[in-house]
């Protein structure tokens, strides 16, 4: 492996209406607005010491510009650049100063066609973990993971585990033992990224960590009181896979956000990945309620890192009837 990845870093989302986005993310979910311009809004969780973990850009069309991972040092970016070239990928550099608050970044369309970014440096800000007077909405603490719909989960799994040093915590397999979905991590939790079989590449959701399960309940109350009941797509509930409490909401542009709490430690080197059968009803929702159809059919389009045009979406390699329980 070349290039030491630490964890999920940030997401860069295109949104069409800043006023609606601010009301949803800041006033309703409780993100901290670090700073904003006429076209960019930088948000973070209460415990985060870096400038932002969510960057919203005002654009005519909603889309995903990049999903990012933080690495240890700037030299790790060079190592990742060389590895991308070896793998036949075509990375591009965005030099320090070209983006607000973040250092030199490496962007590449990964093996699944997802726009991935790596960075080592980001400006520091005040950590607000104990500023309880600022807590509101869902009391978002920090970014946790990405979930991506890809055409070939096994291809993504192989690349991320063999080339990037990710480890698998849990996975879903078909009766023929083909990998249908996989949860991979660099930090010692269940996942930094999950890959799901589906039409792709698309971003299914960005997950943010909350302080406790009651924060999910409070988020529902706040969203309902502010007229966002239709934005609550799934939950609250508990996943079988990951054991975490979850709530899924859709922002005004349809981007899916997971509010997440309660998974487990995966740091031991002898940790063995947990297998779930594709038709096990408890893996997606431990309590048994099914996901809505939108869950299987809808996700955010992703952009080409060079052209900033939407990446073409294609059908998955594995053909099988819709799994009944997906997380």
C-alpha positions, 0 to 999 in steps of 0.5 A: 500500500502507498499513501497512508489514509487516516479517515473520511475527510469531507464531502463536496456537494452542489446545491441549488438554493443556499437559503434552503440549504442553510435552513436545513443543515444549520438551523435544522440539523445543527451543523456549525457554519464556519464561514460562507461566501456567495457561492460556498458554505463551509460546515462542520460538526461540533467536535471537529477541529478542522475547518469543515467536513461538508462544503456546499457549493451553489450551482444550477444542478445538484451533484457530488463534486468529491468525496474526500479522505484525509491522509497523514502527510503531504508525502502520502499524496505523492505516493497516492499520485504514483499509485494512481498512475500505476493503476492506469488512473488519471489523477489531477492536482489542485494546488494549495491556495486554489481552495479555501482552507484546504491544502494541496489535494489529489483528485481522481476518478476511482476504479468505480468512477467515483470522484475521490479526493485526498488531502493532508492539510486543512485549517484548524478552528475552535472545537465546540464539543463542550459549547453546549449552548450552541447545540441544536437540531441533531447536534451533529458531531463529526463526519463518519462515512460515505455509502456509494452505489457501484456497478461492481462491488467486488472490484471496488472491494479488491482495490480499496483493500489491496491497494489502499489498505482498507479493512472489511468489517462486515459484508453481504454475500449472495448464495453463490458467495459473491460480495453484494455489499461491503463496509470498509474502514481505515479509522477503527470503526465499522466503516469509512466507506461502504459499497452497495451493488446498484446503478452507478457510480452514484453517492447513496449517502454521507453519514454523520456521527451523533452524540447519542440515540436521543439526538436522532429522536430530537432531530425528527422532532425538530425536522417535523416542527420546521415542516421537514417531515417529508424529508425523513426518508427512513428510521429512526431504527437500528441496523443489524449490520453495524449495530448502529442507530440510524436516521436517513433524511433528504436535503432540499436537493435530494442528497441523502444524509444519514444521522448515525450513532452506536457502531463498534471498535474494529481496531484489533488485527485479528478482527474477522469480517462479519458475513450477512446473507443477502436475504437476511431480514435483520441486516438492514433493519434489526427491528424488521421494518423495510426500506422505502422504494426510494432507498433502492432507486434514488441516489446523487449523481457524481461528477467527472473530476476533470470536466465537472460533467455528470458521470454516466450511470450503468447497471450493476454487474451482479444481476439479482432481484432487489434485496429486501433489506439494504443499509 
